[in-house]
Amino acid sequence: MARTPQPYTAAQERRGNRVIKASSSFNTWLYRVSKGRLGGKLAGAPVCLLTTIGRKSGEPRTMPLLYLRDGDDIVVVASKGGFAESPQWYFNLQANPEVEITLGAERLAMIARTATDDEKAVLWPRLVAMYKSYDTYQTRTERQIPVVVCSPKP
């Protein structure tokens, strides 16, 4: 019988935040220098770089994220591994929805928004098919993990 994933403790989240920050910085650097040839996949799923503007600092903030193509849109998930709080990049794009998505060497100016409940109901099974851990992440946390749709800037 499979165990139900338990929520992370505060100590686990503190340690996890340090690991996420360090690994994301390294993956972003690797992705940029190789134009996505290195760091462009995780567990078989494609990785993009999402750049937001820090809501407090006003500085660009870049995170490597798994993504799903949906027509011209790029779909990402604010999972943060199932931590109790959404990732900072999600709060940044809520404050300023203008983002840049990097796919390999291509940079795309986009507008980000949280998917509606109906959109999430359609996208979530596709996201889980791409990366099964998303279901585990949702089980670990009480928050509804946001799905973000990035559309080309008009």
N, C-alpha and C positions, 0 to 999 in steps of 0.2 A: 504494500500500500504506500503510495507516494505521500510524503509529508507536505503539508501546506506551508509555503514560505511565510516566515514570521516578519513583522516589521523590524526595521533596523533600530538598534538602540542609538541614543544620542552620541555615545562614544564611537560607535561604528560609523555614524554619519560624519563625525568630525574627521576621523581617519580617512574615510572615503573621499571627503572633499579635498584633502591634500593629495590623494592618489589621482583623483580626476583632474585636478589642476595641473599636476606635473605631467601626467600622460597626455593630456590634451595639448599642452604646450609643445611637447616633443612631437606628437603626431601632426600638429599644425605645421611645425617647422619642416618635418620630413615631407609632408604633402606638398608644401610650397616649393621646396628645392627640387623635388622630382616631378613637379606638375601632375601630381596624383598617381604616378606609377608606384610609389611606395606610400603606404598609409591610405590608399584609395579603396581598400576593402577591409571589412571586419566580419569574420565568420561567413564569408561569401556574400555579404550585403555591401552595396556601394556606399562610399563615404564622400560627403561634400564638406566644404568649409562654409560656415554661416558667419557673416560679420554683421554685428549690430553696433549701435552707438550706445555706449554706457549711459544710463539714465542719470547717473550722478556725476560721472567724470567727463562726459561728452567725448570720450576717447573711443576709437574703434576697438571692439572686442570680438575675437574670432574663436570659434569652436568647431572641431570636427564632429560631424553628426552623420548617422546613417540617414539615407534618404530614399524616397520612392518617387518615381516619375508618375505623374497623372496628367497626361496630355502635355501642355506647356508648363504646368505647375510642378513645383518641387515640394514634396510633403516630408516634414520632419516631426519628430516626437520629443516632447519636453519631459522625458521619463526620469532622468537623473538616477537611473538604476532602481527606481522605486523608493527613493528617499521621501521623507515627509513633505518636503517643500520643492516646488518647481525650480529648475535651474535659473541662474541669474540672467542668462541670455533671453529667457522667455519674458522676464519682467522688462528687460531692455526693449524688446520689440513691441511690447504693449505700450511703452512710452513713446516709441518712435518706430513705426512699422516699416520704414524704408530700410531694407537690408541688402546685402550683397551675398550671392551664392557663388562659390567657386567650384566648378566641375572640371577637374584636370587643370588645363591652362586657361579655360574659359571663365570669364567673370560676368555674372548676370545681375543687373539692377532689378530688384524685385520689391514687392509689397507683401508683407506677411500679415496673416490674420489667423485667429483660432478657428478651427473647423467647427461648423455647427454640429449639434448632436446627430442630425441626419447624415451629414457628410462623414462624421467619425464612424457611424454605424457601418458605412460602406467601406471606408478606408481601413479601419482597424483590422479586419480579417486579412487584408492584403499585406498590411504591415507585419502582422504576426507570422504570416506565411514566409515573409522575407527574413524575419528575425524573431524566432520563437520566444526569446527571453522577455519580450514586451509583455506577454501574458503574465509571466512570473512577477515582473515589476509591478503590474497593476494589482496583483494579489497581495504584494507586500505593503501597499500604502492605502490609506483611506481616501486620499485625494483622487479625483478623476484626472488621469494623465492627459494633458492637452495634446492634441494633434494640431500641427501648424501647417497651413497651406501658404506657400510663397508663389505669387503670380507675377508674371512679367510686368514691369513698371510701364504704364502707358506713355 
